[in-house]
Amino acid sequence: GGGLLWSYEWEFAGVGVSLVDSQLQELVYGGLFGVDAAYRRTSCEEEFECKVARVQADNQTDSGPEVVFCPDPNKGTDRPTLHVSVVKSTQYRDMQYFKYFAIGVREMVLDLEEAFVIRLLDAAQNVVDASTVSPPDEKTDSLRASGYTKLRFLSKDAPAQDKIYIELLQLHPILVTMSFTGTGAIMQRASTEGGGLSYNPMFGAMKALGVVVTSIDKAPIELNALVLERPFATSQELVSSIRKHYKTQLLHQLYKLIGAFEFLGNPVGLVNNLGTGVHDFFYEPAQGITKSPGEFAKGVSKGSMSLLRNINYGVFNGVSKITGSMSKGLVQLTGDDAYIKKKQGGVKKGGGTLAENRQVFAEEVSEGFSGIFAKPMAGYAEGGATGFFRGLGSGLLGAVVKPTAGLTDLVSKGAEAARDTAAALTKSQRVRPPRVSAGDGVLRCYDTRLAHGVDSLRRLEGGTWRGERFMGFCVLEA
């Protein structure tokens, strides 16, 4: 209501943030992209609306999935990722009076990997260690006595908070599909810092169990909407109420995390896929029959295809996850650090071709049996007689475990290929290639051409050339 005083509208491509660690290696690049905001001011109220087309965070390291957090590319593509709408009255000076406050978030995907999370935590710890400054009590008292009472950290008593009144507070439902891949990185670090625990067979079994149990595949975390009519409270009380709501919702979703464990084959995902297929099988013909016989026939065909596609996806996804978890556990059980790093570095989602997978399996068998002779000799060179017997045990274990891991990995890759063929899902891509560090301790501006060149080299032939030094490239005209 009231006459319009002024209005503003903003449109910009986005705001990106690059997170770089102490070694100048880029860890994360993310931001808000496609931002459209509007502000209106009348004689009695203010209106603000903001729409963000895409919110995304990319993993810029060589380990784990490339896209960490983004909108689900297969759901809600006609809606903005983030939508904020606020209407505030300016007629009350003794309190914050909102007529309407709403936040909506599109379906999101969160895909994490253990080694990547550890690198983020290490970087965060370095920032905290470098920036934490707390003035001593005696310094605080002397500054307060000198009259510097306006400094926030000098105030012992919390300032009085204004009351907030909202006619309608509406926080729309939040759906996040969460995946987590265990790699044994935490246990590997413990073994390195613990003075050779990795040679302990029991410790190796613990690492294998940790990798298998901690992997989660597409757990649907659903947080219900929160609608409050005419709440009247301080900002602290209001935030506490919202926090309590989402905390309760998260506790209710824990069973979905358990049901999405990879070693169980993701039974929650299987049930969801079957439910979608059965729903389409009946819904599509029912929609078509209300229009014409021809549309009914199309509905039957479309519903049947959806049912078969979702059944195939659910079954093959379950087989892929179970065998993949077995393979990961067996890899950790070998206790061979070089072999573990090789397997982790060579993981490609979706699997390679059948010929490539067969070749990898043949190499696993060859490596397993050659280790019977190579491991004892290497152990003797490093630790004498003790190292010889330790290497002999490792070689015998590898002769059994490595071919078995290769076989389960072969089955897993085949099931993944069948699953992806049935799904035909859209996949998200990085916003841009990772930043390139020259290794000279200088942080330079982002070079798009150089980043694309290095990224192409890293991807060439499945990552075969990843460790090579990039010099440059040129585009050849046909």
MARRO-943198 format. One record per residue (C-alpha): residue number from 0; residue in three letters; x, y, z. Coordinates in nm, 3 decimals. Layout:
<sites>
NUM  ala  X  Y  Z .
...
</sites>
This chain:
<sites>
0  gly  0.000  0.000  0.000 .
1  gly  0.098  0.367  -0.029 .
2  gly  0.259  0.557  -0.311 .
3  leu  0.577  0.426  -0.471 .
4  leu  0.884  0.621  -0.361 .
5  trp  1.155  0.433  -0.551 .
6  ser  1.242  0.092  -0.691 .
7  tyr  1.561  -0.084  -0.799 .
8  glu  1.633  -0.396  -1.001 .
9  trp  1.965  -0.581  -1.030 .
10  glu  2.070  -0.854  -1.269 .
11  phe  2.420  -0.999  -1.276 .
12  ala  2.583  -1.319  -1.397 .
13  gly  2.695  -1.426  -1.052 .
14  val  2.945  -1.410  -0.770 .
15  gly  3.213  -1.679  -0.741 .
16  val  3.447  -1.761  -0.455 .
17  ser  3.770  -1.961  -0.486 .
18  leu  3.906  -2.144  -0.180 .
19  val  4.284  -2.196  -0.197 .
20  asp  4.491  -2.380  0.066 .
21  ser  4.830  -2.285  0.209 .
22  gln  5.005  -2.460  -0.083 .
23  leu  4.809  -2.238  -0.328 .
24  gln  4.615  -2.540  -0.454 .
25  glu  4.253  -2.460  -0.531 .
26  leu  4.015  -2.678  -0.329 .
27  val  3.669  -2.537  -0.401 .
28  tyr  3.514  -2.294  -0.645 .
29  gly  3.151  -2.201  -0.595 .
30  gly  2.901  -1.921  -0.578 .
31  leu  2.566  -1.781  -0.681 .
32  phe  2.500  -1.763  -1.054 .
33  gly  2.220  -1.592  -1.243 .
34  val  2.109  -1.347  -0.972 .
35  asp  1.794  -1.137  -1.023 .
36  ala  1.697  -0.901  -0.738 .
37  ala  1.436  -0.626  -0.697 .
38  tyr  1.367  -0.370  -0.423 .
39  arg  1.062  -0.141  -0.389 .
40  arg  0.997  0.127  -0.130 .
41  thr  0.657  0.285  -0.070 .
42  ser  0.541  0.529  0.195 .
43  cys  0.450  0.247  0.435 .
44  glu  0.642  -0.068  0.338 .
45  glu  0.951  -0.218  0.177 .
46  glu  0.954  -0.514  -0.062 .
47  phe  1.255  -0.725  -0.154 .
48  glu  1.271  -1.026  -0.385 .
49  cys  1.576  -1.223  -0.497 .
50  lys  1.599  -1.519  -0.733 .
51  val  1.919  -1.716  -0.782 .
52  ala  1.918  -1.942  -1.086 .
53  arg  2.200  -2.167  -0.964 .
54  val  2.393  -2.232  -0.643 .
55  gln  2.694  -2.457  -0.695 .
56  ala  3.019  -2.561  -0.527 .
57  asp  3.280  -2.758  -0.724 .
58  asn  3.558  -2.985  -0.604 .
59  gln  3.871  -2.855  -0.778 .
60  thr  4.102  -3.133  -0.657 .
61  asp  4.183  -3.460  -0.835 .
62  ser  4.008  -3.667  -0.568 .
63  gly  3.636  -3.736  -0.552 .
64  pro  3.335  -3.609  -0.750 .
65  glu  3.384  -3.288  -0.945 .
66  val  3.057  -3.123  -0.836 .
67  val  3.000  -3.123  -0.459 .
68  phe  2.680  -2.921  -0.417 .
69  cys  2.436  -2.817  -0.688 .
70  pro  2.068  -2.827  -0.788 .
71  asp  1.935  -3.166  -0.893 .
72  pro  1.960  -3.151  -1.276 .
73  asn  1.668  -3.391  -1.311 .
74  lys  1.416  -3.213  -1.084 .
75  gly  1.255  -2.871  -1.072 .
76  thr  1.448  -2.728  -1.365 .
77  asp  1.177  -2.465  -1.419 .
78  arg  1.232  -2.304  -1.075 .
79  pro  1.516  -2.091  -0.936 .
80  thr  1.756  -2.263  -0.698 .
81  leu  1.699  -2.000  -0.428 .
82  his  1.399  -1.767  -0.396 .
83  val  1.371  -1.510  -0.116 .
84  ser  1.070  -1.281  -0.077 .
85  val  1.030  -1.023  0.201 .
86  val  0.765  -0.756  0.268 .
87  lys  0.837  -0.526  0.564 .
88  ser  0.622  -0.252  0.714 .
89  thr  0.790  0.081  0.797 .
90  gln  0.511  0.213  1.020 .
91  tyr  0.646  0.066  1.347 .
92  arg  0.965  0.207  1.492 .
93  asp  0.981  0.008  1.815 .
94  met  0.992  -0.331  1.643 .
95  gln  1.068  -0.509  1.314 .
96  tyr  0.731  -0.570  1.148 .
97  phe  0.728  -0.811  0.852 .
98  lys  0.411  -0.881  0.659 .
99  tyr  0.566  -1.171  0.470 .
100  phe  0.896  -1.360  0.482 .
101  ala  0.951  -1.666  0.260 .
102  ile  1.250  -1.872  0.147 .
103  gly  1.231  -2.150  -0.112 .
104  val  1.512  -2.386  -0.215 .
105  arg  1.512  -2.625  -0.510 .
106  glu  1.600  -2.994  -0.479 .
107  met  1.976  -3.015  -0.421 .
108  val  2.250  -3.278  -0.453 .
109  leu  2.538  -3.313  -0.203 .
110  asp  2.819  -3.547  -0.308 .
111  leu  3.122  -3.576  -0.077 .
112  glu  3.435  -3.787  -0.061 .
113  glu  3.639  -3.858  0.253 .
114  ala  3.981  -3.741  0.130 .
115  phe  3.829  -3.417  -0.005 .
116  val  3.652  -3.347  0.327 .
117  ile  3.981  -3.396  0.514 .
118  arg  4.156  -3.142  0.291 .
119  leu  3.875  -2.892  0.357 .
120  leu  3.902  -2.946  0.733 .
121  asp  4.280  -2.901  0.721 .
122  ala  4.241  -2.575  0.529 .
123  ala  3.974  -2.452  0.774 .
124  gln  4.197  -2.538  1.069 .
125  asn  4.483  -2.339  0.919 .
126  val  4.255  -2.037  0.878 .
127  val  4.131  -2.066  1.237 .
128  asp  4.485  -2.101  1.374 .
129  ala  4.601  -1.795  1.179 .
130  ser  4.305  -1.567  1.254 .
131  thr  4.204  -1.647  1.611 .
132  val  4.288  -1.343  1.824 .
133  ser  4.142  -1.302  2.173 .
134  pro  4.250  -1.002  2.381 .
135  pro  4.358  -1.089  2.736 .
136  asp  4.129  -0.990  3.023 .
137  glu  4.367  -0.730  3.164 .
138  lys  4.397  -0.563  2.822 .
139  thr  4.019  -0.560  2.786 .
140  asp  3.970  -0.402  3.129 .
141  ser  4.230  -0.131  3.059 .
142  leu  4.069  -0.044  2.726 .
143  arg  3.727  -0.028  2.886 .
144  ala  3.860  0.199  3.157 .
145  ser  4.008  0.425  2.889 .
146  gly  3.663  0.488  2.744 .
147  tyr  3.656  0.250  2.447 .
148  thr  3.317  0.112  2.541 .
149  lys  3.179  0.101  2.189 .
150  leu  3.394  -0.192  2.085 .
151  arg  3.173  -0.498  2.061 .
152  phe  3.415  -0.743  2.226 .
153  leu  3.445  -0.511  2.527 .
154  ser  3.075  -0.527  2.614 .
155  lys  3.009  -0.774  2.893 .
156  asp  2.631  -0.733  2.879 .
157  ala  2.446  -0.839  2.567 .
158  pro  2.260  -0.549  2.404 .
159  ala  1.882  -0.549  2.424 .
160  gln  1.726  -0.698  2.113 .
161  asp  1.430  -0.555  1.925 .
162  lys  1.122  -0.766  1.892 .
163  ile  1.029  -0.912  1.552 .
164  tyr  0.671  -0.964  1.438 .
165  ile  0.594  -1.158  1.120 .
166  glu  0.244  -1.201  0.987 .
167  leu  0.351  -1.508  0.786 .
168  leu  0.688  -1.684  0.795 .
169  gln  0.715  -1.954  0.530 .
170  leu  1.025  -2.173  0.489 .
171  his  0.954  -2.417  0.210 .
172  pro  1.056  -2.787  0.220 .
173  ile  1.421  -2.877  0.163 .
174  leu  1.524  -3.193  -0.022 .
175  val  1.893  -3.286  -0.040 .
176  thr  2.013  -3.609  -0.202 .
177  met  2.332  -3.693  -0.012 .
178  ser  2.616  -3.926  -0.112 .
179  phe  2.941  -3.992  0.073 .
180  thr  3.232  -4.204  -0.048 .
181  gly  3.466  -4.350  0.213 .
182  thr  3.828  -4.391  0.102 .
183  gly  4.001  -4.486  0.427 .
184  ala  4.182  -4.150  0.434 .
185  ile  4.117  -4.093  0.805 .
186  met  4.241  -4.438  0.901 .
187  gln  4.537  -4.397  0.664 .
188  arg  4.634  -4.074  0.839 .
189  ala  4.602  -4.245  1.177 .
190  ser  4.829  -4.526  1.059 .
191  thr  5.088  -4.278  0.930 .
192  glu  5.086  -4.075  1.251 .
193  gly  5.069  -4.386  1.466 .
194  gly  5.407  -4.526  1.372 .
195  gly  5.349  -4.811  1.130 .
196  leu  5.009  -4.940  1.239 .
197  ser  4.927  -5.007  0.873 .
198  tyr  5.131  -5.329  0.895 .
199  asn  4.893  -5.461  1.160 .
200  pro  4.641  -5.701  0.997 .
201  met  4.375  -5.600  1.251 .
202  phe  4.425  -5.235  1.162 .
203  gly  4.396  -5.323  0.793 .
204  ala  4.066  -5.497  0.864 .
205  met  3.943  -5.187  1.048 .
206  lys  4.032  -4.971  0.747 .
207  ala  3.847  -5.207  0.515 .
208  leu  3.539  -5.206  0.739 .
209  gly  3.550  -4.825  0.767 .
210  val  3.555  -4.777  0.390 .
211  val  3.263  -5.015  0.340 .
212  val  3.040  -4.888  0.621 .
213  thr  3.089  -4.513  0.569 .
214  ser  2.989  -4.505  0.201 .
215  ile  2.638  -4.366  0.141 .
216  asp  2.460  -4.363  -0.194 .
217  lys  2.195  -4.100  -0.274 .
218  ala  2.023  -4.076  0.064 .
219  pro  1.713  -3.850  0.025 .
220  ile  1.715  -3.607  0.318 .
221  glu  1.375  -3.434  0.333 .
222  leu  1.315  -3.146  0.573 .
223  asn  0.950  -3.046  0.602 .
224  ala  0.831  -2.689  0.560 .
225  leu  0.809  -2.451  0.855 .
226  val  0.512  -2.214  0.856 .
227  leu  0.467  -1.972  1.145 .
228  glu  0.171  -1.736  1.164 .
229  arg  0.216  -1.414  1.361 .
230  pro  0.525  -1.505  1.565 .
231  phe  0.637  -1.226  1.803 .
232  ala  0.985  -1.278  1.946 .
233  thr  1.343  -1.155  1.946 .
234  ser  1.570  -1.257  1.661 .
235  gln  1.756  -1.495  1.894 .
236  glu  1.434  -1.668  1.999 .
237  leu  1.317  -1.693  1.641 .
238  val  1.645  -1.842  1.520 .
239  ser  1.640  -2.087  1.810 .
240  ser  1.291  -2.203  1.712 .
241  ile  1.394  -2.251  1.348 .
242  arg  1.709  -2.437  1.451 .
243  lys  1.506  -2.669  1.675 .
244  his  1.267  -2.746  1.389 .
245  tyr  1.544  -2.849  1.147 .
246  lys  1.733  -3.039  1.416 .
247  thr  1.423  -3.248  1.483 .
248  gln  1.373  -3.304  1.110 .
249  leu  1.732  -3.422  1.067 .
250  leu  1.699  -3.670  1.352 .
251  his  1.390  -3.813  1.183 .
252  gln  1.590  -3.862  0.861 .
253  leu  1.870  -4.071  1.012 .
254  tyr  1.708  -4.397  0.907 .
255  lys  1.743  -4.292  0.544 .
256  leu  2.120  -4.265  0.586 .
257  ile  2.127  -4.620  0.722 .
258  gly  1.908  -4.743  0.437 .
259  ala  2.135  -4.579  0.179 .
260  phe  2.460  -4.753  0.280 .
261  glu  2.635  -4.887  -0.027 .
262  phe  2.722  -5.223  0.128 .
263  leu  2.346  -5.285  0.166 .
264  gly  2.287  -5.198  -0.199 .
265  asn  2.096  -4.876  -0.115 .
266  pro  1.755  -5.034  -0.036 .
267  val  1.597  -4.690  0.012 .
268  gly  1.698  -4.594  -0.341 .
269  leu  1.560  -4.922  -0.476 .
270  val  1.223  -4.864  -0.307 .
271  asn  1.210  -4.506  -0.437 .
272  asn  1.285  -4.618  -0.793 .
273  leu  1.023  -4.892  -0.779 .
274  gly  0.771  -4.643  -0.637 .
275  thr  0.838  -4.398  -0.920 .
276  gly  0.804  -4.670  -1.181 .
277  val  0.477  -4.806  -1.040 .
278  his  0.337  -4.452  -1.006 .
279  asp  0.413  -4.374  -1.373 .
280  phe  0.277  -4.713  -1.482 .
281  phe  -0.072  -4.620  -1.355 .
282  tyr  -0.059  -4.240  -1.375 .
283  glu  0.042  -4.197  -1.740 .
284  pro  -0.243  -4.415  -1.886 .
285  ala  -0.494  -4.249  -1.649 .
286  gln  -0.389  -3.907  -1.777 .
287  gly  -0.410  -4.019  -2.138 .
288  ile  -0.756  -4.178  -2.117 .
289  thr  -0.909  -3.843  -2.021 .
290  lys  -0.795  -3.700  -2.356 .
291  ser  -0.826  -3.964  -2.630 .
292  pro  -0.767  -4.334  -2.708 .
293  gly  -0.444  -4.240  -2.885 .
294  glu  -0.314  -4.057  -2.577 .
295  phe  -0.415  -4.355  -2.363 .
296  ala  -0.197  -4.585  -2.576 .
297  lys  0.091  -4.339  -2.549 .
298  gly  0.039  -4.328  -2.172 .
299  val  0.052  -4.709  -2.145 .
300  ser  0.376  -4.714  -2.345 .
301  lys  0.531  -4.429  -2.146 .
302  gly  0.428  -4.577  -1.810 .
303  ser  0.556  -4.924  -1.900 .
304  met  0.892  -4.784  -2.014 .
305  ser  0.922  -4.586  -1.691 .
306  leu  0.849  -4.897  -1.484 .
307  leu  1.108  -5.107  -1.667 .
308  arg  1.367  -4.828  -1.661 .
309  asn  1.331  -4.768  -1.287 .
310  ile  1.336  -5.142  -1.206 .
311  asn  1.654  -5.187  -1.411 .
312  tyr  1.815  -4.882  -1.255 .
313  gly  1.730  -4.987  -0.899 .
314  val  1.848  -5.347  -0.941 .
315  phe  2.171  -5.272  -1.127 .
316  asn  2.247  -4.982  -0.891 .
317  gly  2.210  -5.220  -0.594 .
318  val  2.440  -5.480  -0.752 .
319  ser  2.692  -5.210  -0.841 .
320  lys  2.700  -5.067  -0.488 .
321  ile  2.731  -5.405  -0.312 .
322  thr  3.014  -5.530  -0.536 .
323  gly  3.179  -5.187  -0.536 .
324  ser  3.181  -5.182  -0.154 .
325  met  3.332  -5.532  -0.148 .
326  ser  3.604  -5.420  -0.387 .
327  lys  3.686  -5.109  -0.179 .
328  gly  3.707  -5.316  0.138 .
329  leu  3.934  -5.575  -0.023 .
330  val  4.164  -5.302  -0.155 .
331  gln  4.211  -5.164  0.198 .
332  leu  4.263  -5.516  0.333 .
333  thr  4.579  -5.562  0.124 .
334  gly  4.768  -5.304  0.333 .
335  asp  4.961  -5.208  0.017 .
336  asp  4.971  -4.826  0.018 .
337  ala  5.089  -4.799  -0.344 .
338  tyr  4.811  -5.031  -0.460 .
339  ile  4.550  -4.841  -0.255 .
340  lys  4.654  -4.505  -0.403 .
341  lys  4.653  -4.654  -0.751 .
342  lys  4.298  -4.787  -0.709 .
343  gln  4.172  -4.462  -0.558 .
344  gly  4.336  -4.253  -0.830 .
345  gly  4.200  -4.473  -1.109 .
346  val  3.835  -4.468  -1.002 .
347  lys  3.609  -4.336  -1.276 .
348  lys  3.236  -4.307  -1.220 .
349  gly  3.039  -4.492  -1.480 .
350  gly  3.323  -4.737  -1.543 .
351  gly  3.531  -4.768  -1.857 .
352  thr  3.467  -4.980  -2.163 .
353  leu  3.439  -5.358  -2.130 .
354  ala  3.784  -5.401  -2.286 .
355  glu  3.938  -5.150  -2.042 .
356  asn  3.778  -5.321  -1.743 .
357  arg  3.904  -5.662  -1.859 .
358  gln  4.254  -5.524  -1.900 .
359  val  4.245  -5.379  -1.547 .
360  phe  4.129  -5.714  -1.410 .
361  ala  4.415  -5.894  -1.590 .
362  glu  4.664  -5.645  -1.442 .
363  glu  4.519  -5.705  -1.094 .
364  val  4.570  -6.081  -1.127 .
365  ser  4.924  -6.035  -1.258 .
366  glu  5.013  -5.785  -0.984 .
367  gly  4.871  -6.013  -0.716 .
368  phe  5.078  -6.316  -0.811 .
369  ser  5.396  -6.122  -0.891 .
370  gly  5.376  -5.973  -0.542 .
371  ile  5.452  -6.318  -0.391 .
372  phe  5.811  -6.271  -0.512 .
373  ala  5.843  -5.892  -0.534 .
374  lys  5.713  -5.805  -0.185 .
375  pro  5.956  -6.028  0.013 .
376  met  6.254  -5.896  -0.183 .
377  ala  6.147  -5.535  -0.132 .
378  gly  6.086  -5.604  0.237 .
379  tyr  6.431  -5.762  0.277 .
380  ala  6.595  -5.459  0.114 .
381  glu  6.421  -5.227  0.362 .
382  gly  6.416  -5.426  0.686 .
383  gly  6.629  -5.736  0.656 .
384  ala  6.485  -6.068  0.772 .
385  thr  6.190  -5.902  0.950 .
386  gly  6.105  -5.709  0.636 .
387  phe  6.134  -6.029  0.428 .
388  phe  5.871  -6.216  0.629 .
389  arg  5.650  -5.908  0.648 .
390  gly  5.672  -5.876  0.269 .
391  leu  5.604  -6.247  0.228 .
392  gly  5.285  -6.215  0.428 .
393  ser  5.182  -5.909  0.232 .
394  gly  5.257  -6.083  -0.098 .
395  leu  5.057  -6.397  -0.010 .
396  leu  4.765  -6.184  0.106 .
397  gly  4.779  -5.977  -0.212 .
398  ala  4.784  -6.292  -0.429 .
399  val  4.439  -6.376  -0.294 .
400  val  4.288  -6.035  -0.230 .
401  lys  4.397  -5.841  -0.540 .
402  pro  4.246  -6.078  -0.802 .
403  thr  3.928  -6.101  -0.591 .
404  ala  3.910  -5.722  -0.567 .
405  gly  3.964  -5.699  -0.942 .
406  leu  3.683  -5.946  -1.009 .
407  thr  3.433  -5.765  -0.785 .
408  asp  3.540  -5.435  -0.940 .
409  leu  3.479  -5.580  -1.288 .
410  val  3.127  -5.687  -1.189 .
411  ser  3.065  -5.346  -1.028 .
412  lys  3.173  -5.157  -1.341 .
413  gly  2.954  -5.375  -1.560 .
414  ala  2.654  -5.312  -1.334 .
415  glu  2.728  -4.938  -1.337 .
416  ala  2.731  -4.935  -1.716 .
417  ala  2.396  -5.118  -1.729 .
418  arg  2.253  -4.883  -1.464 .
419  asp  2.363  -4.567  -1.647 .
420  thr  2.223  -4.699  -1.974 .
421  ala  1.886  -4.752  -1.807 .
422  ala  1.888  -4.415  -1.630 .
423  ala  1.999  -4.171  -1.900 .
424  leu  2.020  -3.900  -1.631 .
425  thr  2.158  -3.550  -1.677 .
426  lys  2.486  -3.486  -1.492 .
427  ser  2.613  -3.153  -1.360 .
428  gln  2.945  -3.011  -1.477 .
429  arg  3.200  -2.783  -1.312 .
430  val  3.143  -2.410  -1.351 .
431  arg  3.503  -2.375  -1.471 .
432  pro  3.826  -2.584  -1.473 .
433  pro  4.047  -2.575  -1.162 .
434  arg  4.291  -2.291  -1.105 .
435  val  4.650  -2.373  -1.209 .
436  ser  4.932  -2.310  -0.961 .
437  ala  5.283  -2.252  -1.100 .
438  gly  5.438  -2.390  -0.781 .
439  asp  5.647  -2.077  -0.716 .
440  gly  5.446  -1.952  -0.417 .
441  val  5.275  -1.672  -0.614 .
442  leu  4.895  -1.657  -0.637 .
443  arg  4.808  -1.519  -0.980 .
444  cys  4.483  -1.417  -1.144 .
445  tyr  4.278  -1.696  -1.295 .
446  asp  4.393  -1.787  -1.647 .
447  thr  4.105  -1.941  -1.843 .
448  arg  4.313  -2.066  -2.136 .
449  leu  4.578  -2.223  -1.914 .
450  ala  4.314  -2.386  -1.691 .
451  his  4.137  -2.545  -1.990 .
452  gly  4.467  -2.674  -2.126 .
453  val  4.576  -2.837  -1.799 .
454  asp  4.229  -2.980  -1.743 .
455  ser  4.230  -3.138  -2.090 .
456  leu  4.571  -3.293  -2.021 .
457  arg  4.451  -3.440  -1.691 .
458  arg  4.149  -3.601  -1.857 .
459  leu  4.339  -3.740  -2.156 .
460  glu  4.324  -4.121  -2.179 .
461  gly  4.152  -4.159  -1.844 .
462  gly  4.410  -3.953  -1.654 .
463  thr  4.723  -4.127  -1.788 .
464  trp  4.897  -3.791  -1.843 .
465  arg  4.783  -3.629  -1.519 .
466  gly  5.132  -3.616  -1.367 .
467  glu  5.300  -3.466  -1.674 .
468  arg  5.406  -3.100  -1.692 .
469  phe  5.185  -2.885  -1.913 .
470  met  5.367  -2.647  -2.148 .
471  gly  5.093  -2.510  -2.375 .
472  phe  4.854  -2.593  -2.658 .
473  cys  4.727  -2.456  -2.985 .
474  val  4.406  -2.509  -3.179 .
475  leu  4.454  -2.661  -3.526 .
476  glu  4.214  -2.554  -3.798 .
477  ala  4.068  -2.832  -4.009 .
</sites>
